[in-house]
């Protein structure tokens, strides 16, 4: 569990490192009309973190709470991600992660096994939900690398 907590704490730094030195053109580049730019990915990661932080806290604070996901495509399409301030969202991501640190520092093994239940009756422990948060950032870091590569390839033609 300690490794998981450390990985969770590094999420913001890893996102920052992934975009270090990129131009605005690179950050706004979309590899295809139906694919997200790096800017949109970063906004999405933060929106997801808002929702997930609430779920993590519910699982620790309430007895077998109902958990609700959000429609990421609807959020991206209807909230005008291109117009949102990326720096504000990155700061919000950083604050959300750091706000969880005192909770994680005092987390007991019993708390890590507390469960939340999704509408479809799928049950997840706090530890599993925390693992999903780490995986989510890692998956989007991979996506950012693919977009960076697509931009570079597009520039050579």
LOTORSE-938279 format. One record per residue: residue number from 1; x, z, y of N, C-alpha, C, O in turn. Coordinates in nm, 2 decimals. Atoms other than C-alpha are relative to their C-alpha. Layout:
BEGIN
+-----+--------+--------+--------+--------+--------+--------+--------+--------+--------+--------+--------+--------+
:   k :    npx :    npz :    npy :   capx :   capz :   capy :    cpx :    cpz :    cpy :    opx :    opz :    opy :
+-----+--------+--------+--------+--------+--------+--------+--------+--------+--------+--------+--------+--------+
: NUM :      X :      Z :      Y :      X :      Z :      Y :      X :      Z :      Y :      X :      Z :      Y :
...
+-----+--------+--------+--------+--------+--------+--------+--------+--------+--------+--------+--------+--------+
END
This chain:
BEGIN
+-----+--------+--------+--------+--------+--------+--------+--------+--------+--------+--------+--------+--------+
:   k :    npx :    npz :    npy :   capx :   capz :   capy :    cpx :    cpz :    cpy :    opx :    opz :    opy :
+-----+--------+--------+--------+--------+--------+--------+--------+--------+--------+--------+--------+--------+
:   1 :   0.08 :   0.00 :  -0.12 :   0.00 :   0.00 :   0.00 :   0.09 :   0.00 :   0.13 :   0.05 :  -0.05 :   0.23 :
:   2 :  -0.09 :  -0.01 :  -0.12 :   0.29 :   0.07 :   0.24 :   0.05 :  -0.14 :   0.04 :   0.05 :  -0.17 :   0.16 :
:   3 :  -0.04 :   0.14 :  -0.03 :   0.41 :  -0.30 :   0.21 :  -0.12 :  -0.07 :   0.07 :  -0.10 :  -0.15 :   0.16 :
:   4 :   0.12 :   0.06 :  -0.06 :   0.06 :  -0.41 :   0.29 :  -0.02 :   0.04 :   0.14 :  -0.05 :  -0.04 :   0.23 :
:   5 :   0.01 :  -0.05 :  -0.14 :   0.04 :  -0.19 :   0.60 :   0.10 :  -0.07 :   0.09 :   0.07 :  -0.10 :   0.20 :
:   6 :  -0.10 :   0.06 :  -0.08 :   0.37 :  -0.33 :   0.72 :  -0.03 :  -0.15 :   0.03 :  -0.01 :  -0.19 :   0.14 :
:   7 :   0.04 :   0.14 :  -0.02 :   0.26 :  -0.69 :   0.66 :  -0.11 :  -0.01 :   0.11 :  -0.10 :  -0.10 :   0.19 :
:   8 :   0.11 :   0.00 :  -0.09 :  -0.06 :  -0.62 :   0.85 :   0.05 :   0.02 :   0.14 :   0.01 :  -0.05 :   0.23 :
:   9 :  -0.05 :  -0.04 :  -0.13 :   0.13 :  -0.47 :   1.14 :   0.08 :  -0.12 :   0.06 :   0.10 :  -0.13 :   0.18 :
:  10 :  -0.08 :   0.11 :  -0.05 :   0.35 :  -0.79 :   1.17 :  -0.08 :  -0.12 :   0.04 :  -0.02 :  -0.22 :   0.08 :
:  11 :   0.08 :   0.12 :  -0.02 :   0.06 :  -1.03 :   1.21 :   0.02 :  -0.06 :   0.14 :   0.04 :  -0.18 :   0.15 :
:  12 :  -0.01 :   0.05 :  -0.14 :   0.09 :  -1.06 :   1.59 :   0.14 :  -0.06 :   0.02 :   0.15 :  -0.17 :   0.08 :
:  13 :  -0.14 :   0.06 :  -0.01 :   0.47 :  -1.11 :   1.58 :   0.02 :  -0.13 :  -0.07 :   0.08 :  -0.22 :  -0.01 :
:  14 :  -0.01 :   0.13 :   0.07 :   0.44 :  -1.38 :   1.32 :  -0.07 :  -0.11 :   0.07 :  -0.02 :  -0.22 :   0.08 :
:  15 :   0.07 :   0.10 :  -0.08 :   0.18 :  -1.56 :   1.53 :   0.08 :  -0.05 :   0.12 :   0.09 :  -0.17 :   0.15 :
:  16 :  -0.08 :   0.03 :  -0.12 :   0.40 :  -1.54 :   1.84 :   0.12 :  -0.09 :  -0.04 :   0.15 :  -0.18 :   0.03 :
:  17 :  -0.11 :   0.08 :   0.04 :   0.70 :  -1.67 :   1.65 :  -0.03 :  -0.14 :  -0.04 :   0.04 :  -0.23 :  -0.02 :
:  18 :   0.05 :   0.13 :   0.04 :   0.50 :  -1.96 :   1.51 :  -0.02 :  -0.10 :   0.11 :  -0.01 :  -0.22 :   0.10 :
:  19 :   0.02 :   0.09 :  -0.12 :   0.43 :  -2.09 :   1.86 :   0.11 :   0.00 :   0.10 :   0.10 :  -0.07 :   0.20 :
:  20 :  -0.11 :  -0.01 :  -0.10 :   0.75 :  -2.00 :   2.03 :   0.06 :  -0.14 :   0.03 :   0.10 :  -0.21 :  -0.07 :
:  21 :  -0.06 :   0.12 :  -0.05 :   0.89 :  -2.29 :   2.23 :  -0.08 :  -0.13 :  -0.01 :  -0.04 :  -0.23 :   0.02 :
:  22 :   0.09 :   0.12 :   0.01 :   0.59 :  -2.52 :   2.17 :  -0.05 :  -0.04 :   0.14 :  -0.07 :   0.05 :   0.22 :
:  23 :   0.06 :   0.04 :  -0.13 :   0.47 :  -2.73 :   2.46 :  -0.15 :   0.01 :  -0.01 :  -0.21 :   0.02 :  -0.12 :
:  24 :   0.15 :   0.00 :   0.00 :   0.11 :  -2.73 :   2.57 :  -0.06 :  -0.12 :  -0.08 :  -0.16 :  -0.11 :  -0.14 :
:  25 :   0.04 :   0.12 :   0.07 :   0.08 :  -3.08 :   2.43 :   0.00 :   0.03 :  -0.16 :  -0.09 :  -0.01 :  -0.23 :
:  26 :   0.00 :  -0.04 :   0.15 :   0.19 :  -2.95 :   2.08 :  -0.11 :   0.09 :  -0.03 :  -0.17 :   0.08 :  -0.14 :
:  27 :   0.10 :  -0.11 :   0.03 :  -0.04 :  -2.65 :   2.10 :  -0.14 :  -0.06 :   0.00 :  -0.23 :  -0.01 :  -0.07 :
:  28 :   0.14 :   0.06 :  -0.01 :  -0.34 :  -2.87 :   2.19 :  -0.02 :  -0.12 :  -0.09 :  -0.13 :  -0.18 :  -0.10 :
:  29 :   0.00 :   0.12 :   0.08 :  -0.26 :  -3.15 :   1.95 :  -0.09 :   0.02 :  -0.13 :  -0.08 :   0.13 :  -0.19 :
:  30 :   0.09 :   0.00 :   0.12 :  -0.53 :  -3.22 :   1.68 :   0.04 :  -0.11 :  -0.10 :   0.04 :  -0.22 :  -0.06 :
:  31 :  -0.05 :   0.10 :   0.09 :  -0.40 :  -3.39 :   1.37 :  -0.11 :  -0.10 :  -0.05 :  -0.08 :  -0.21 :  -0.10 :
:  32 :   0.11 :   0.08 :   0.02 :  -0.75 :  -3.54 :   1.32 :  -0.12 :   0.05 :   0.08 :  -0.12 :   0.17 :   0.11 :
:  33 :   0.11 :  -0.05 :  -0.08 :  -1.08 :  -3.53 :   1.50 :  -0.07 :   0.12 :  -0.06 :  -0.13 :   0.20 :   0.02 :
:  34 :   0.07 :  -0.11 :   0.06 :  -1.22 :  -3.28 :   1.25 :   0.09 :   0.12 :  -0.04 :   0.05 :   0.21 :  -0.11 :
:  35 :  -0.09 :  -0.11 :   0.02 :  -0.91 :  -3.06 :   1.24 :   0.03 :   0.08 :   0.12 :   0.01 :   0.02 :   0.24 :
:  36 :  -0.02 :  -0.09 :  -0.11 :  -0.82 :  -2.77 :   1.46 :   0.14 :  -0.02 :   0.06 :   0.24 :  -0.05 :  -0.01 :
:  37 :  -0.13 :  -0.01 :  -0.06 :  -0.54 :  -2.76 :   1.71 :   0.06 :   0.14 :  -0.02 :  -0.01 :   0.23 :  -0.06 :
:  38 :  -0.06 :  -0.13 :   0.00 :  -0.30 :  -2.47 :   1.72 :  -0.07 :   0.09 :   0.09 :  -0.09 :   0.21 :   0.06 :
:  39 :   0.08 :  -0.09 :  -0.09 :  -0.48 :  -2.34 :   2.02 :  -0.13 :   0.05 :  -0.06 :  -0.16 :   0.17 :  -0.06 :
:  40 :   0.13 :  -0.04 :   0.06 :  -0.81 :  -2.34 :   1.83 :   0.02 :   0.09 :  -0.12 :  -0.06 :   0.18 :  -0.14 :
:  41 :  -0.03 :  -0.09 :   0.11 :  -0.65 :  -2.18 :   1.53 :   0.03 :   0.14 :   0.05 :  -0.02 :   0.24 :  -0.01 :
:  42 :  -0.03 :  -0.14 :  -0.05 :  -0.52 :  -1.89 :   1.74 :  -0.13 :   0.07 :   0.05 :  -0.14 :   0.19 :   0.04 :
:  43 :   0.13 :  -0.06 :  -0.05 :  -0.87 :  -1.84 :   1.90 :  -0.08 :   0.04 :  -0.13 :  -0.13 :   0.15 :  -0.13 :
:  44 :   0.07 :  -0.03 :   0.12 :  -1.02 :  -1.85 :   1.55 :   0.06 :   0.13 :  -0.07 :  -0.02 :   0.22 :  -0.11 :
:  45 :  -0.06 :  -0.11 :   0.06 :  -0.77 :  -1.60 :   1.41 :  -0.04 :   0.13 :   0.07 :  -0.07 :   0.23 :   0.01 :
:  46 :   0.04 :  -0.11 :  -0.08 :  -0.86 :  -1.36 :   1.69 :  -0.15 :   0.03 :  -0.02 :  -0.19 :   0.15 :  -0.04 :
:  47 :   0.14 :  -0.02 :   0.02 :  -1.24 :  -1.41 :   1.65 :  -0.02 :   0.06 :  -0.14 :  -0.10 :   0.15 :  -0.16 :
:  48 :   0.01 :  -0.06 :   0.13 :  -1.20 :  -1.34 :   1.28 :   0.05 :   0.14 :  -0.01 :  -0.01 :   0.23 :  -0.08 :
:  49 :  -0.05 :  -0.14 :  -0.01 :  -1.00 :  -1.03 :   1.36 :  -0.10 :   0.10 :   0.06 :  -0.11 :   0.21 :   0.02 :
:  50 :   0.11 :  -0.08 :  -0.06 :  -1.28 :  -0.90 :   1.58 :  -0.10 :   0.04 :  -0.11 :  -0.13 :   0.16 :  -0.12 :
:  51 :   0.10 :  -0.02 :   0.10 :  -1.52 :  -0.93 :   1.30 :   0.06 :   0.09 :  -0.11 :  -0.01 :   0.18 :  -0.16 :
:  52 :  -0.06 :  -0.07 :   0.11 :  -1.28 :  -0.80 :   1.03 :   0.03 :   0.15 :   0.04 :   0.02 :   0.23 :  -0.05 :
:  53 :  -0.03 :  -0.14 :  -0.04 :  -1.18 :  -0.49 :   1.23 :  -0.12 :   0.08 :  -0.01 :  -0.11 :   0.20 :  -0.05 :
:  54 :   0.13 :  -0.07 :   0.01 :  -1.54 :  -0.39 :   1.25 :  -0.03 :   0.03 :  -0.15 :  -0.07 :   0.14 :  -0.18 :
:  55 :   0.03 :  -0.02 :   0.15 :  -1.58 :  -0.44 :   0.87 :   0.09 :   0.11 :  -0.05 :   0.05 :   0.19 :  -0.13 :
:  56 :  -0.10 :  -0.10 :   0.05 :  -1.26 :  -0.24 :   0.80 :  -0.05 :   0.14 :   0.04 :  -0.05 :   0.24 :  -0.04 :
:  57 :   0.04 :  -0.13 :  -0.05 :  -1.39 :   0.05 :   1.01 :  -0.13 :   0.05 :  -0.06 :  -0.14 :   0.16 :  -0.09 :
:  58 :   0.13 :  -0.04 :   0.07 :  -1.74 :   0.04 :   0.86 :   0.03 :   0.05 :  -0.14 :  -0.04 :   0.15 :  -0.18 :
:  59 :  -0.02 :  -0.04 :   0.14 :  -1.60 :   0.07 :   0.51 :   0.06 :   0.14 :   0.00 :   0.03 :   0.22 :  -0.09 :
:  60 :  -0.06 :  -0.14 :   0.00 :  -1.40 :   0.38 :   0.61 :  -0.10 :   0.10 :   0.05 :  -0.09 :   0.22 :   0.01 :
:  61 :   0.08 :  -0.10 :  -0.07 :  -1.67 :   0.54 :   0.82 :  -0.14 :   0.02 :  -0.06 :  -0.20 :   0.12 :  -0.06 :
:  62 :   0.14 :  -0.01 :   0.05 :  -2.00 :   0.46 :   0.64 :   0.01 :  -0.01 :  -0.16 :   0.11 :  -0.05 :  -0.21 :
:  63 :   0.00 :   0.00 :   0.15 :  -2.10 :   0.50 :   0.27 :  -0.06 :  -0.14 :  -0.05 :  -0.17 :  -0.17 :  -0.03 :
:  64 :   0.03 :   0.13 :   0.05 :  -2.10 :   0.15 :   0.11 :  -0.08 :  -0.08 :   0.09 :  -0.19 :  -0.13 :   0.06 :
:  65 :   0.08 :   0.08 :  -0.10 :  -2.20 :  -0.04 :   0.42 :  -0.01 :  -0.14 :  -0.03 :   0.06 :  -0.20 :  -0.12 :
:  66 :   0.02 :   0.15 :   0.02 :  -2.34 :  -0.39 :   0.43 :   0.10 :  -0.07 :   0.09 :   0.12 :  -0.03 :   0.21 :
:  67 :  -0.09 :   0.08 :  -0.08 :  -2.08 :  -0.64 :   0.55 :  -0.05 :  -0.14 :   0.02 :  -0.11 :  -0.20 :  -0.06 :
:  68 :   0.05 :   0.13 :  -0.04 :  -2.15 :  -0.96 :   0.73 :   0.12 :  -0.09 :   0.04 :   0.20 :  -0.04 :   0.12 :
:  69 :  -0.10 :   0.09 :  -0.05 :  -1.93 :  -1.26 :   0.77 :  -0.05 :  -0.08 :   0.12 :  -0.17 :  -0.07 :   0.15 :
:  70 :   0.05 :   0.09 :  -0.11 :  -1.94 :  -1.51 :   1.06 :   0.03 :  -0.14 :  -0.04 :   0.11 :  -0.17 :  -0.12 :
:  71 :  -0.02 :   0.15 :   0.02 :  -1.97 :  -1.89 :   1.06 :   0.11 :  -0.05 :   0.09 :   0.08 :  -0.08 :   0.20 :
:  72 :  -0.11 :   0.03 :  -0.08 :  -1.63 :  -1.99 :   1.17 :  -0.02 :  -0.14 :   0.07 :   0.03 :  -0.16 :   0.18 :
:  73 :   0.02 :   0.14 :  -0.06 :  -1.73 :  -2.36 :   1.23 :  -0.10 :   0.01 :   0.12 :  -0.07 :  -0.05 :   0.22 :
:  74 :   0.10 :  -0.02 :  -0.11 :  -2.03 :  -2.25 :   1.44 :   0.07 :   0.06 :   0.12 :   0.05 :   0.02 :   0.24 :
:  75 :  -0.07 :  -0.07 :  -0.11 :  -1.81 :  -2.02 :   1.65 :   0.10 :  -0.10 :   0.07 :   0.10 :  -0.11 :   0.19 :
:  76 :  -0.10 :   0.10 :  -0.06 :  -1.54 :  -2.29 :   1.70 :  -0.07 :  -0.11 :   0.08 :  -0.03 :  -0.15 :   0.18 :
:  77 :   0.08 :   0.11 :  -0.06 :  -1.80 :  -2.56 :   1.78 :  -0.08 :   0.04 :   0.12 :  -0.10 :  -0.03 :   0.22 :
:  78 :   0.09 :  -0.04 :  -0.11 :  -2.03 :  -2.36 :   2.00 :   0.05 :   0.10 :   0.10 :  -0.02 :   0.12 :   0.20 :
:  79 :  -0.06 :  -0.09 :  -0.09 :  -1.80 :  -2.12 :   2.18 :   0.11 :  -0.07 :   0.09 :   0.18 :   0.00 :   0.16 :
:  80 :  -0.09 :   0.08 :  -0.08 :  -1.59 :  -2.40 :   2.34 :   0.14 :   0.05 :  -0.01 :   0.21 :   0.09 :   0.09 :
:  81 :  -0.13 :  -0.06 :   0.02 :  -1.26 :  -2.28 :   2.19 :   0.10 :  -0.07 :   0.09 :   0.20 :   0.00 :   0.13 :
:  82 :  -0.10 :   0.06 :  -0.08 :  -1.07 :  -2.54 :   2.39 :   0.00 :   0.05 :   0.14 :   0.11 :   0.04 :   0.21 :
:  83 :   0.01 :  -0.05 :  -0.13 :  -1.18 :  -2.37 :   2.71 :   0.04 :   0.15 :   0.01 :   0.06 :   0.20 :   0.12 :
:  84 :  -0.03 :  -0.15 :   0.00 :  -1.09 :  -2.01 :   2.61 :   0.15 :   0.02 :   0.02 :   0.23 :  -0.06 :  -0.01 :
:  85 :  -0.14 :  -0.04 :  -0.03 :  -0.77 :  -1.84 :   2.72 :   0.07 :   0.05 :  -0.12 :   0.04 :   0.16 :  -0.17 :
:  86 :  -0.08 :  -0.03 :   0.12 :  -0.52 :  -1.84 :   2.44 :   0.07 :   0.13 :   0.01 :   0.08 :   0.21 :  -0.08 :
:  87 :  -0.08 :  -0.12 :  -0.02 :  -0.31 :  -1.56 :   2.59 :  -0.09 :   0.12 :  -0.01 :  -0.05 :   0.23 :  -0.06 :
:  88 :   0.09 :  -0.11 :   0.01 :  -0.61 :  -1.33 :   2.63 :  -0.03 :   0.03 :  -0.15 :  -0.04 :   0.14 :  -0.19 :
:  89 :   0.03 :  -0.02 :   0.14 :  -0.70 :  -1.39 :   2.27 :   0.12 :   0.05 :  -0.08 :   0.10 :   0.14 :  -0.17 :
:  90 :  -0.11 :  -0.05 :   0.07 :  -0.35 :  -1.33 :   2.14 :   0.02 :   0.15 :   0.04 :   0.05 :   0.23 :  -0.05 :
:  91 :  -0.01 :  -0.14 :  -0.04 :  -0.34 :  -1.00 :   2.34 :  -0.11 :   0.08 :  -0.07 :  -0.08 :   0.19 :  -0.11 :
:  92 :   0.11 :  -0.07 :   0.07 :  -0.68 :  -0.91 :   2.19 :   0.04 :   0.02 :  -0.14 :   0.01 :   0.13 :  -0.20 :
:  93 :  -0.05 :  -0.01 :   0.13 :  -0.54 :  -0.98 :   1.85 :   0.10 :   0.12 :  -0.02 :   0.09 :   0.20 :  -0.11 :
:  94 :  -0.11 :  -0.10 :   0.00 :  -0.24 :  -0.76 :   1.92 :  -0.07 :   0.14 :   0.01 :  -0.03 :   0.23 :  -0.06 :
:  95 :   0.07 :  -0.13 :  -0.02 :  -0.47 :  -0.48 :   2.05 :  -0.08 :   0.04 :  -0.12 :  -0.08 :   0.16 :  -0.16 :
:  96 :   0.08 :  -0.03 :   0.12 :  -0.70 :  -0.50 :   1.75 :   0.09 :   0.05 :  -0.11 :   0.06 :   0.16 :  -0.18 :
:  97 :  -0.09 :  -0.05 :   0.10 :  -0.41 :  -0.47 :   1.51 :   0.06 :   0.13 :   0.03 :   0.07 :   0.22 :  -0.06 :
:  98 :  -0.07 :  -0.13 :  -0.04 :  -0.24 :  -0.19 :   1.70 :  -0.10 :   0.11 :   0.00 :  -0.07 :   0.23 :  -0.03 :
:  99 :   0.10 :  -0.11 :   0.01 :  -0.57 :   0.00 :   1.72 :  -0.03 :   0.05 :  -0.14 :  -0.08 :   0.16 :  -0.16 :
: 100 :   0.01 :  -0.04 :   0.14 :  -0.58 :   0.01 :   1.34 :   0.11 :   0.08 :  -0.05 :   0.10 :   0.15 :  -0.15 :
: 101 :  -0.12 :  -0.06 :   0.05 :  -0.23 :   0.15 :   1.31 :  -0.02 :   0.15 :  -0.03 :   0.02 :   0.20 :  -0.13 :
: 102 :   0.01 :  -0.14 :   0.03 :  -0.32 :   0.52 :   1.35 :  -0.09 :   0.03 :  -0.12 :  -0.07 :   0.12 :  -0.20 :
: 103 :   0.09 :  -0.02 :   0.11 :  -0.60 :   0.48 :   1.10 :   0.08 :  -0.03 :  -0.13 :   0.06 :   0.04 :  -0.23 :
: 104 :  -0.07 :   0.03 :   0.12 :  -0.37 :   0.31 :   0.85 :   0.11 :   0.10 :  -0.03 :   0.14 :   0.13 :  -0.15 :
: 105 :  -0.10 :  -0.10 :   0.02 :  -0.10 :   0.57 :   0.90 :  -0.05 :   0.12 :  -0.07 :   0.02 :   0.19 :  -0.15 :
: 106 :   0.06 :  -0.12 :   0.06 :  -0.34 :   0.84 :   0.79 :  -0.09 :  -0.03 :  -0.12 :  -0.16 :   0.06 :  -0.17 :
: 107 :   0.09 :   0.05 :   0.11 :  -0.52 :   0.64 :   0.52 :   0.04 :   0.07 :  -0.13 :   0.16 :   0.08 :  -0.17 :
: 108 :  -0.03 :  -0.07 :   0.13 :  -0.55 :   0.83 :   0.19 :  -0.03 :  -0.11 :  -0.11 :  -0.09 :  -0.21 :  -0.09 :
: 109 :   0.02 :   0.09 :   0.11 :  -0.55 :   0.66 :  -0.15 :  -0.15 :  -0.01 :  -0.03 :  -0.20 :  -0.12 :  -0.07 :
: 110 :   0.15 :   0.00 :   0.03 :  -0.92 :   0.76 :  -0.19 :  -0.07 :  -0.09 :   0.10 :  -0.16 :  -0.17 :   0.07 :
: 111 :   0.06 :   0.09 :  -0.10 :  -1.01 :   0.58 :   0.14 :   0.03 :  -0.14 :  -0.03 :  -0.05 :  -0.23 :   0.00 :
: 112 :  -0.03 :   0.14 :   0.03 :  -0.83 :   0.27 :   0.03 :  -0.09 :  -0.06 :  -0.11 :  -0.10 :  -0.19 :  -0.12 :
: 113 :   0.09 :   0.05 :   0.11 :  -1.08 :   0.25 :  -0.26 :  -0.15 :   0.00 :   0.05 :  -0.23 :  -0.05 :  -0.03 :
: 114 :   0.14 :   0.00 :  -0.05 :  -1.39 :   0.29 :  -0.04 :  -0.05 :  -0.15 :   0.00 :   0.03 :  -0.24 :   0.02 :
: 115 :   0.05 :   0.14 :   0.01 :  -1.62 :  -0.02 :  -0.07 :  -0.10 :  -0.03 :   0.10 :  -0.17 :   0.05 :   0.16 :
: 116 :   0.11 :   0.06 :  -0.08 :  -1.83 :  -0.24 :   0.14 :  -0.06 :  -0.11 :  -0.08 :   0.00 :  -0.16 :  -0.17 :
: 117 :   0.07 :   0.10 :   0.08 :  -2.09 :  -0.48 :   0.01 :  -0.05 :  -0.11 :   0.09 :  -0.12 :  -0.08 :   0.20 :
: 118 :   0.06 :   0.12 :  -0.07 :  -2.17 :  -0.83 :   0.13 :  -0.14 :  -0.03 :  -0.04 :  -0.18 :   0.02 :  -0.14 :
: 119 :   0.14 :   0.03 :   0.03 :  -2.52 :  -0.97 :   0.14 :  -0.02 :  -0.06 :  -0.14 :  -0.12 :  -0.03 :  -0.20 :
: 120 :   0.01 :   0.05 :   0.13 :  -2.45 :  -1.16 :  -0.18 :   0.04 :   0.10 :  -0.11 :   0.05 :   0.06 :  -0.23 :
: 121 :  -0.03 :  -0.12 :   0.09 :  -2.37 :  -0.82 :  -0.34 :   0.15 :   0.00 :  -0.04 :   0.18 :   0.09 :  -0.12 :
: 122 :  -0.14 :  -0.01 :   0.03 :  -2.00 :  -0.89 :  -0.36 :   0.06 :   0.13 :   0.06 :   0.03 :   0.16 :   0.17 :
: 123 :  -0.05 :  -0.13 :  -0.05 :  -1.81 :  -0.56 :  -0.33 :   0.15 :  -0.01 :   0.01 :   0.22 :  -0.07 :  -0.07 :
: 124 :  -0.14 :   0.00 :  -0.03 :  -1.47 :  -0.52 :  -0.18 :   0.05 :   0.14 :   0.05 :  -0.02 :   0.20 :   0.13 :
: 125 :  -0.06 :  -0.12 :  -0.05 :  -1.25 :  -0.22 :  -0.13 :   0.07 :  -0.02 :   0.13 :   0.09 :  -0.13 :   0.17 :
: 126 :  -0.08 :   0.00 :  -0.12 :  -1.08 :  -0.13 :   0.19 :   0.13 :  -0.07 :  -0.02 :   0.17 :  -0.16 :   0.06 :
: 127 :  -0.13 :   0.06 :   0.03 :  -0.75 :  -0.23 :   0.04 :  -0.01 :  -0.15 :  -0.02 :   0.07 :  -0.23 :   0.03 :
: 128 :   0.02 :   0.14 :   0.02 :  -0.89 :  -0.57 :  -0.07 :  -0.03 :  -0.07 :   0.14 :   0.03 :  -0.18 :   0.17 :
: 129 :   0.04 :   0.06 :  -0.13 :  -1.03 :  -0.63 :   0.28 :   0.13 :  -0.01 :   0.09 :   0.15 :  -0.10 :   0.16 :
: 130 :  -0.12 :   0.00 :  -0.07 :  -0.69 :  -0.54 :   0.43 :   0.09 :  -0.11 :  -0.05 :   0.16 :  -0.18 :   0.03 :
: 131 :  -0.08 :   0.11 :   0.06 :  -0.52 :  -0.78 :   0.19 :  -0.05 :  -0.14 :   0.05 :   0.03 :  -0.22 :   0.08 :
: 132 :   0.06 :   0.12 :  -0.05 :  -0.76 :  -1.05 :   0.31 :   0.05 :  -0.03 :   0.14 :   0.07 :  -0.14 :   0.18 :
: 133 :  -0.04 :   0.02 :  -0.14 :  -0.65 :  -0.99 :   0.67 :   0.14 :  -0.05 :   0.00 :   0.18 :  -0.14 :   0.08 :
: 134 :  -0.14 :   0.05 :   0.01 :  -0.28 :  -1.04 :   0.58 :   0.00 :  -0.14 :  -0.05 :   0.07 :  -0.22 :   0.01 :
: 135 :   0.00 :   0.14 :   0.05 :  -0.36 :  -1.35 :   0.38 :  -0.06 :  -0.09 :   0.10 :  -0.01 :  -0.21 :   0.11 :
: 136 :   0.06 :   0.09 :  -0.10 :  -0.58 :  -1.49 :   0.66 :   0.11 :  -0.04 :   0.10 :   0.11 :  -0.16 :   0.13 :
: 137 :  -0.11 :   0.04 :  -0.09 :  -0.29 :  -1.48 :   0.90 :   0.10 :  -0.09 :  -0.06 :   0.14 :  -0.19 :   0.00 :
: 138 :  -0.10 :   0.08 :   0.07 :  -0.05 :  -1.62 :   0.65 :  -0.05 :  -0.14 :  -0.03 :   0.02 :  -0.24 :  -0.01 :
: 139 :   0.06 :   0.14 :   0.02 :  -0.29 :  -1.91 :   0.57 :   0.00 :  -0.08 :   0.12 :   0.03 :  -0.20 :   0.12 :
: 140 :   0.00 :   0.07 :  -0.12 :  -0.32 :  -1.99 :   0.93 :   0.14 :  -0.03 :   0.06 :   0.16 :  -0.13 :   0.13 :
: 141 :  -0.13 :   0.03 :  -0.04 :   0.05 :  -1.97 :   0.99 :   0.05 :  -0.13 :  -0.08 :   0.11 :  -0.21 :  -0.02 :
: 142 :  -0.02 :   0.13 :   0.08 :   0.08 :  -2.24 :   0.71 :  -0.07 :  -0.12 :   0.07 :  -0.01 :  -0.22 :   0.08 :
: 143 :   0.08 :   0.11 :  -0.07 :  -0.19 :  -2.44 :   0.89 :   0.07 :  -0.04 :   0.13 :   0.08 :  -0.16 :   0.17 :
: 144 :  -0.08 :   0.03 :  -0.12 :   0.01 :  -2.41 :   1.22 :   0.12 :  -0.09 :  -0.03 :   0.15 :  -0.18 :   0.04 :
: 145 :  -0.12 :   0.08 :   0.03 :   0.32 :  -2.54 :   1.05 :  -0.04 :  -0.15 :  -0.04 :   0.03 :  -0.24 :   0.00 :
: 146 :   0.04 :   0.14 :   0.04 :   0.12 :  -2.84 :   0.91 :  -0.04 :  -0.08 :   0.13 :  -0.01 :  -0.20 :   0.14 :
: 147 :   0.03 :   0.07 :  -0.12 :  -0.01 :  -2.92 :   1.26 :   0.13 :  -0.03 :   0.08 :   0.14 :  -0.14 :   0.14 :
: 148 :  -0.13 :   0.03 :  -0.07 :   0.34 :  -2.89 :   1.41 :   0.07 :  -0.12 :  -0.07 :   0.12 :  -0.21 :   0.00 :
: 149 :  -0.06 :   0.11 :   0.07 :   0.47 :  -3.13 :   1.14 :  -0.08 :  -0.13 :   0.03 :  -0.02 :  -0.24 :   0.05 :
: 150 :   0.08 :   0.12 :  -0.03 :   0.18 :  -3.38 :   1.20 :   0.03 :  -0.05 :   0.14 :   0.03 :  -0.17 :   0.17 :
: 151 :  -0.04 :   0.04 :  -0.13 :   0.26 :  -3.37 :   1.57 :   0.13 :  -0.07 :   0.01 :   0.14 :  -0.18 :   0.07 :
: 152 :  -0.13 :   0.06 :   0.01 :   0.62 :  -3.45 :   1.50 :   0.00 :  -0.14 :  -0.06 :   0.06 :  -0.24 :  -0.01 :
: 153 :   0.01 :   0.13 :   0.06 :   0.53 :  -3.73 :   1.27 :  -0.07 :  -0.10 :   0.09 :  -0.04 :  -0.22 :   0.09 :
: 154 :   0.08 :   0.09 :  -0.09 :   0.28 :  -3.87 :   1.52 :   0.09 :  -0.05 :   0.11 :   0.07 :  -0.16 :   0.16 :
: 155 :  -0.08 :   0.04 :  -0.11 :   0.55 :  -3.88 :   1.78 :   0.11 :  -0.11 :  -0.04 :   0.16 :  -0.17 :   0.05 :
: 156 :  -0.10 :   0.10 :   0.04 :   0.78 :  -4.10 :   1.57 :  -0.06 :  -0.14 :  -0.02 :   0.02 :  -0.23 :  -0.04 :
: 157 :   0.06 :   0.13 :   0.01 :   0.53 :  -4.38 :   1.55 :  -0.03 :  -0.07 :   0.13 :  -0.08 :  -0.18 :   0.13 :
+-----+--------+--------+--------+--------+--------+--------+--------+--------+--------+--------+--------+--------+
END
